[in-house]
Amino acid sequence: MSRRLWILIIALGIGQIVSWGPLFYSMAVLWPRVSEDLGVSRLVLFAVVSLALLLNGLVAPAAGRAIDRFGGRIVMSIGSLLSGLGLAIVAIATDPYVYALGWAIGGVAMSMVLYDPAFATLSQHSGDSHRRALTAVTLIGGFASTVFWPLTGALLAGFDWRGTFWLFALAQWLICLPLHGLVIPRRPPLATADKEPGQSREARASPEQLRTFHWLAAAFALHAFMMSVLAVNLLTLLQARGLTLADAVTVGAVMGPLQVAGRLVDMFSGGRIPARWLGAAALGADTIAMLMLGQGELGVAMAMFIVGLYGAGNGLVTIAKGMSVADIFGREHYGQWLGRLARWVYSSYAVAPLAFAMLFRLGLTDLNASWLLFGFSAAAFVCYLAATRAPRGPIDKAPT
């Protein structure tokens, strides 16, 4: 890869860390202080964050189309401005309504600054190195929780939650905005097909193409549902299998490094593993992990193996999602297809914790929850196989 491409990869990777950290990971540390100060429950706080994720999914198709047409420099720069604005509004919130407004703006910004817009931007400038470049960005971005959980704790101790959100807002404006606005090149010229007047988007998508997309969307939406539930309930499910809270925390810490390790495998393979095999292996690993989690009592070593297997598969799913879209639908309208897929994925991610909370209230036990998650994971694996069941060349048509 060229020096210019490496500079772009590093810029986008740093942008992912600084975007994911405040917009996604920080509330795991900040919510008790925010809840106490605003006088609202944890359920309300995280319902608002779920709303932000839902808005991300709803706006993502439009953001993808804008990147295809105007390039990532403009769209991701606007996203950085909106991220800072949303976080600044959260910082000054004195009631739940202003707090919700800040996160709503943050949700719109997510559709312009997280992985999918970064992948769409990268596809316009990476040529034949697209897969290696995409994997490299996910490797850097994978350290967001590693950096921001302890950093958020340190900032909370020194600046309280409002000062922490102000610093997060400044980070969007002083770090992400220059990286996106100055390092991302201008978008290459649009293809002729995009310039032809009177050609509707509906006319460009074939029924076969849409069927394939629906299978792919179902696969990654089901996986997102399972992943979202685990993000909230993993420690509880491990304790239901006989681990102490301390052991569960130790086991849970294995997941992050194994996500990075899984991505390193793809990086060092040089992209020789076909995308559909990579995706099948990733979703298959997560399915096996959920099956093992549903068994009887676990020791610490076995629990580490299960969580590590899930982490490695989960790390590869991010790469497989980006590459499967490119392999099946091509890169001419890559941003639009990623945006449409993001609508399903983030909507599923947003509703999952609340849906499972309702099931727990209706009597679902922690033991049975593991089997239900296995069902979601297995269904995701089957849907992915249906989407990629036969090799095909890229279609290079815009979605409906």
C-alpha positions as CSV (number, residue, x, y, z in Angstrom):
1,M,0.0,0.0,0.0
2,S,1.2,3.5,-0.8
3,R,2.3,6.0,1.8
4,R,-0.7,8.2,1.0
5,L,-3.1,5.3,1.6
6,W,-1.4,4.5,4.9
7,I,-1.8,8.2,6.0
8,L,-5.5,7.9,5.2
9,I,-5.8,4.6,7.1
10,I,-4.2,6.1,10.2
11,A,-6.4,9.2,10.0
12,L,-9.6,7.2,9.7
13,G,-8.5,4.7,12.4
14,I,-7.8,7.5,14.9
15,G,-11.1,9.1,13.9
16,Q,-12.8,5.8,14.7
17,I,-11.3,5.7,18.2
18,V,-12.2,9.3,19.0
19,S,-15.7,8.9,17.5
20,W,-16.6,5.4,19.0
21,G,-15.3,6.3,22.4
22,P,-17.5,9.3,23.3
23,L,-20.5,8.3,21.1
24,F,-20.7,4.6,22.2
25,Y,-18.4,3.4,25.0
26,S,-18.4,6.4,27.4
27,M,-21.9,6.0,28.8
28,A,-20.9,2.6,30.4
29,V,-18.7,4.7,32.7
30,L,-20.6,7.9,32.9
31,W,-24.2,6.8,33.4
32,P,-24.3,6.6,37.2
33,R,-23.2,10.2,37.6
34,V,-25.5,11.4,34.8
35,S,-28.4,9.5,36.3
36,E,-27.8,11.1,39.7
37,D,-27.4,14.6,38.5
38,L,-30.4,14.6,36.0
39,G,-32.6,12.6,38.3
40,V,-33.5,10.0,35.7
41,S,-33.3,6.2,35.8
42,R,-30.7,4.1,34.0
43,L,-33.4,2.7,31.8
44,V,-34.3,6.2,30.5
45,L,-30.6,7.1,29.9
46,F,-30.0,4.0,27.9
47,A,-33.3,4.3,26.1
48,V,-32.1,7.6,24.8
49,V,-28.8,6.1,23.6
50,S,-30.9,3.4,21.9
51,L,-32.8,6.2,20.2
52,A,-29.5,7.6,18.9
53,L,-28.5,4.2,17.5
54,L,-31.9,3.9,15.8
55,L,-31.5,7.4,14.3
56,N,-28.1,6.3,13.1
57,G,-29.7,3.4,11.2
58,L,-32.5,5.5,9.7
59,V,-30.1,8.2,8.4
60,A,-27.4,5.8,7.3
61,P,-28.7,5.2,3.7
62,A,-28.8,8.9,3.0
63,A,-25.3,9.3,4.4
64,G,-24.1,6.5,2.2
65,R,-25.6,8.0,-0.9
66,A,-24.0,11.3,0.0
67,I,-20.6,9.7,0.3
68,D,-21.0,8.0,-3.1
69,R,-21.9,11.3,-4.7
70,F,-19.8,13.9,-2.8
71,G,-17.1,11.8,-1.1
72,G,-16.2,11.1,2.5
73,R,-14.4,14.4,3.1
74,I,-17.5,16.4,3.1
75,V,-19.8,13.9,4.8
76,M,-17.4,12.8,7.6
77,S,-16.4,16.4,8.3
78,I,-20.1,17.4,8.7
79,G,-20.4,14.3,10.9
80,S,-17.6,15.5,13.2
81,L,-19.2,18.9,13.5
82,L,-22.5,17.3,14.5
83,S,-20.8,14.9,16.9
84,G,-19.2,17.8,18.7
85,L,-22.5,19.7,18.8
86,G,-24.5,16.8,20.1
87,L,-21.9,16.1,22.9
88,A,-21.8,19.8,23.8
89,I,-25.6,19.8,24.2
90,V,-25.4,16.7,26.4
91,A,-22.8,18.6,28.5
92,I,-25.2,21.5,29.2
93,A,-28.3,19.4,29.7
94,T,-30.3,20.1,32.8
95,D,-33.3,17.9,32.0
96,P,-33.9,14.6,30.1
97,Y,-35.3,16.5,27.1
98,V,-32.1,18.5,26.3
99,Y,-30.1,15.4,27.1
100,A,-32.2,13.5,24.5
101,L,-31.8,16.3,21.9
102,G,-28.0,16.0,22.3
103,W,-28.0,12.3,21.8
104,A,-30.4,12.6,18.8
105,I,-27.9,14.9,17.1
106,G,-25.2,12.4,18.1
107,G,-27.2,9.6,16.5
108,V,-27.4,11.4,13.2
109,A,-23.7,12.1,13.4
110,M,-22.9,8.4,14.0
111,S,-24.2,7.6,10.5
112,M,-21.5,10.0,9.1
113,V,-18.4,9.1,11.2
114,L,-18.5,5.4,12.3
115,Y,-17.2,2.3,10.5
116,D,-19.7,2.2,7.6
117,P,-19.0,5.8,6.3
118,A,-15.2,5.2,6.9
119,F,-15.4,2.0,4.8
120,A,-17.3,3.8,2.0
121,T,-14.8,6.6,2.1
122,L,-11.9,4.2,2.0
123,S,-13.3,2.3,-1.0
124,Q,-13.0,5.4,-3.1
125,H,-9.3,5.8,-2.5
126,S,-7.8,2.3,-1.9
127,G,-8.0,0.6,-5.3
128,D,-7.0,-3.1,-5.2
129,S,-5.8,-2.6,-1.5
130,H,-9.3,-2.1,-0.3
131,R,-9.5,-5.2,1.9
132,R,-6.2,-4.7,3.6
133,A,-7.0,-1.0,4.1
134,L,-10.4,-1.9,5.6
135,T,-8.8,-4.4,7.9
136,A,-6.2,-2.0,9.0
137,V,-8.8,0.7,9.9
138,T,-10.7,-1.9,12.0
139,L,-7.5,-2.9,13.8
140,I,-6.9,0.7,14.9
141,G,-10.6,1.4,15.7
142,G,-10.7,-1.8,17.7
143,F,-8.8,0.0,20.5
144,A,-11.6,2.5,21.1
145,S,-13.0,0.7,24.3
146,T,-9.4,0.0,25.5
147,V,-8.6,3.7,25.3
148,F,-11.9,5.3,26.3
149,W,-13.1,3.2,29.2
150,P,-10.0,4.1,31.4
151,L,-9.7,7.6,29.8
152,T,-13.4,8.4,30.6
153,G,-12.9,7.2,34.2
154,A,-9.9,9.5,34.6
155,L,-11.7,12.5,33.1
156,L,-14.8,11.9,35.2
157,A,-12.6,12.0,38.4
158,G,-11.0,15.3,37.3
159,F,-13.8,17.1,35.4
160,D,-17.1,15.5,36.4
161,W,-19.5,14.3,33.6
162,R,-20.3,17.7,32.2
163,G,-16.6,18.6,31.8
164,T,-16.0,15.2,30.3
165,F,-18.6,15.7,27.6
166,W,-17.2,19.1,26.9
167,L,-13.8,17.6,26.3
168,F,-15.3,14.9,24.1
169,A,-17.0,17.6,22.0
170,L,-13.7,19.5,21.7
171,A,-12.1,16.2,20.6
172,Q,-14.6,15.9,17.7
173,W,-13.8,19.5,16.6
174,L,-10.0,19.6,17.2
175,I,-9.1,16.0,16.3
176,C,-11.7,14.3,14.1
177,L,-12.7,17.4,12.0
178,P,-9.1,18.2,10.9
179,L,-8.4,14.5,10.2
180,H,-11.6,14.1,8.1
181,G,-11.4,17.6,6.5
182,L,-7.7,17.7,5.6
183,V,-6.5,14.1,5.2
184,I,-9.4,12.5,3.2
185,P,-8.8,13.3,-0.5
186,R,-11.5,14.7,-2.7
187,R,-13.9,12.1,-4.2
188,P,-12.8,10.7,-7.6
189,P,-15.0,11.6,-10.6
190,L,-18.4,10.0,-10.6
191,A,-19.1,7.1,-12.9
192,T,-21.0,7.9,-16.1
193,A,-24.0,5.8,-14.9
194,D,-24.4,8.2,-12.0
195,K,-24.5,11.2,-14.3
196,E,-27.2,10.0,-16.6
197,P,-30.4,12.0,-16.1
198,G,-33.8,10.3,-15.6
199,Q,-32.4,7.0,-14.4
200,S,-34.3,6.2,-11.2
201,R,-32.7,4.2,-8.4
202,E,-35.6,1.8,-8.5
203,A,-34.7,0.8,-12.1
204,R,-31.2,-0.1,-11.2
205,A,-31.9,-2.9,-8.7
206,S,-32.8,-6.4,-9.9
207,P,-35.1,-8.7,-7.9
208,E,-32.2,-11.2,-7.4
209,Q,-30.0,-8.4,-6.1
210,L,-32.7,-7.4,-3.6
211,R,-33.3,-11.0,-2.4
212,T,-29.5,-11.3,-1.8
213,F,-29.5,-8.1,0.1
214,H,-32.4,-9.1,2.3
215,W,-30.6,-12.4,3.2
216,L,-27.4,-10.4,4.0
217,A,-29.3,-7.8,6.0
218,A,-31.1,-10.5,8.0
219,A,-27.8,-12.2,8.8
220,F,-26.1,-9.1,10.1
221,A,-29.2,-7.7,11.9
222,L,-29.6,-11.0,13.7
223,H,-26.0,-11.0,14.7
224,A,-26.2,-7.3,15.8
225,F,-29.2,-8.3,18.0
226,M,-27.2,-11.1,19.7
227,M,-24.1,-8.9,20.1
228,S,-26.1,-6.0,21.6
229,V,-27.8,-8.3,24.2
230,L,-24.4,-9.8,25.1
231,A,-22.9,-6.3,25.5
232,V,-25.3,-5.7,28.3
233,N,-25.8,-9.2,29.8
234,L,-22.6,-11.1,29.3
235,L,-21.4,-10.8,32.9
236,T,-24.9,-11.9,34.2
237,L,-25.0,-14.9,31.8
238,L,-21.5,-16.0,32.9
239,Q,-22.6,-15.8,36.6
240,A,-25.6,-17.9,35.7
241,R,-23.1,-20.6,34.6
242,G,-21.4,-20.7,38.0
243,L,-18.8,-18.0,37.8
244,T,-18.3,-15.3,40.5
245,L,-18.6,-11.7,39.5
246,A,-14.8,-11.2,39.8
247,D,-14.2,-14.3,37.5
248,A,-16.9,-13.1,35.0
249,V,-15.2,-9.7,34.8
250,T,-11.8,-11.4,34.2
251,V,-13.3,-13.6,31.5
252,G,-15.1,-10.7,29.8
253,A,-11.8,-8.8,29.5
254,V,-10.6,-11.5,27.1
255,M,-13.1,-10.4,24.4
256,G,-11.4,-7.2,23.3
257,P,-7.9,-8.6,22.7
258,L,-9.4,-11.5,20.8
259,Q,-11.4,-9.2,18.5
260,V,-8.1,-7.6,17.6
261,A,-6.4,-11.0,17.2
262,G,-9.1,-12.1,14.8
263,R,-8.6,-9.1,12.6
264,L,-4.8,-9.6,12.7
265,V,-5.4,-13.1,11.2
266,D,-7.1,-11.5,8.2
267,M,-4.4,-8.8,8.0
268,F,-1.6,-11.3,7.9
269,S,-3.5,-13.6,5.4
270,G,-3.1,-10.8,2.9
271,G,-6.8,-11.0,1.9
272,R,-6.4,-14.5,0.5
273,I,-9.4,-15.8,2.4
274,P,-12.5,-15.2,0.3
275,A,-14.9,-12.8,2.0
276,R,-17.8,-15.3,2.0
277,W,-15.6,-17.9,3.8
278,L,-14.4,-15.3,6.3
279,G,-18.0,-14.3,7.1
280,A,-19.1,-17.9,7.4
281,A,-16.2,-18.6,9.7
282,A,-16.9,-15.5,11.8
283,L,-20.6,-16.2,12.2
284,G,-20.0,-19.9,12.7
285,A,-17.5,-19.2,15.5
286,D,-20.0,-17.0,17.3
287,T,-22.7,-19.7,16.8
288,I,-20.5,-22.4,18.4
289,A,-19.6,-20.0,21.2
290,M,-23.3,-19.4,22.0
291,L,-24.0,-23.2,21.8
292,M,-21.2,-23.8,24.4
293,L,-22.5,-20.9,26.6
294,G,-25.9,-22.7,26.8
295,Q,-24.4,-25.8,28.3
296,G,-24.0,-26.5,32.1
297,E,-21.8,-24.9,34.6
298,L,-18.5,-23.5,33.3
299,G,-15.0,-23.2,34.8
300,V,-13.0,-20.1,34.2
301,A,-10.8,-21.7,31.5
302,M,-13.7,-22.9,29.5
303,A,-15.5,-19.6,29.9
304,M,-12.4,-17.8,28.6
305,F,-12.3,-20.1,25.6
306,I,-16.0,-19.4,24.8
307,V,-15.7,-15.6,25.2
308,G,-12.4,-15.6,23.3
309,L,-14.0,-17.6,20.4
310,Y,-16.9,-15.2,20.4
311,G,-14.5,-12.2,20.4
312,A,-12.5,-13.5,17.5
313,G,-15.6,-14.2,15.5
314,N,-17.1,-10.8,16.4
315,G,-13.9,-9.0,15.3
316,L,-14.0,-10.7,11.9
317,V,-17.7,-9.9,11.4
318,T,-16.9,-6.2,11.0
319,I,-14.5,-7.0,8.2
320,A,-16.8,-9.6,6.6
321,K,-19.7,-7.1,6.6
322,G,-17.7,-4.5,4.7
323,M,-16.1,-7.0,2.3
324,S,-19.3,-9.1,1.6
325,V,-21.1,-5.9,0.4
326,A,-18.1,-5.1,-1.9
327,D,-17.9,-8.6,-3.3
328,I,-21.6,-9.1,-3.9
329,F,-22.7,-5.6,-5.0
330,G,-19.4,-4.0,-6.2
331,R,-18.0,-0.7,-5.1
332,E,-19.7,1.7,-7.5
333,H,-22.6,2.3,-5.1
334,Y,-20.8,0.9,-2.1
335,G,-21.8,3.7,0.3
336,Q,-25.5,3.3,-0.5
337,W,-25.5,-0.5,0.0
338,L,-23.6,-0.1,3.3
339,G,-26.0,2.6,4.4
340,R,-29.0,0.4,3.7
341,L,-27.4,-2.5,5.6
342,A,-26.6,-0.1,8.5
343,R,-30.3,0.7,8.8
344,W,-31.1,-2.9,9.6
345,V,-28.0,-3.5,11.8
346,Y,-28.2,-0.4,14.0
347,S,-32.0,-0.6,14.3
348,S,-31.6,-4.2,15.5
349,Y,-28.7,-3.2,17.8
350,A,-30.9,-0.4,19.3
351,V,-34.0,-2.4,20.1
352,A,-32.2,-5.6,21.4
353,P,-31.5,-4.6,25.0
354,L,-35.0,-3.2,25.6
355,A,-36.6,-6.3,23.9
356,F,-34.6,-8.7,26.1
357,A,-35.4,-6.6,29.2
358,M,-39.1,-7.1,28.5
359,L,-38.5,-10.9,28.0
360,F,-36.7,-11.0,31.4
361,R,-39.6,-9.2,32.9
362,L,-42.0,-11.8,31.4
363,G,-40.1,-14.6,33.0
364,L,-37.1,-15.5,30.7
365,T,-34.3,-17.0,32.8
366,D,-30.6,-16.3,32.4
367,L,-30.1,-20.0,31.5
368,N,-32.8,-19.9,28.7
369,A,-31.5,-16.6,27.5
370,S,-28.2,-18.3,26.4
371,W,-30.2,-20.7,24.2
372,L,-32.2,-17.9,22.7
373,L,-29.0,-16.1,21.8
374,F,-27.8,-19.4,20.2
375,G,-31.0,-19.4,18.1
376,F,-30.3,-15.8,16.9
377,S,-26.7,-16.6,16.1
378,A,-27.5,-19.8,14.2
379,A,-30.2,-18.0,12.2
380,A,-27.6,-15.3,11.3
381,F,-25.3,-18.0,10.1
382,V,-27.9,-19.7,7.9
383,C,-29.0,-16.3,6.4
384,Y,-25.4,-15.5,5.6
385,L,-25.0,-18.8,3.8
386,A,-28.2,-18.1,1.8
387,A,-26.8,-14.7,0.8
388,T,-23.5,-16.0,-0.3
389,R,-24.5,-19.5,-1.5
390,A,-23.0,-19.2,-5.0
391,P,-20.0,-17.2,-6.3
392,R,-21.1,-14.2,-8.3
393,G,-19.4,-11.1,-9.8
394,P,-20.1,-7.7,-8.4
395,I,-23.4,-6.2,-9.6
396,D,-22.5,-2.5,-9.4
397,K,-26.1,-1.3,-9.3
398,A,-27.6,1.1,-6.9
399,P,-30.1,-0.2,-4.3
400,T,-33.8,0.5,-4.5
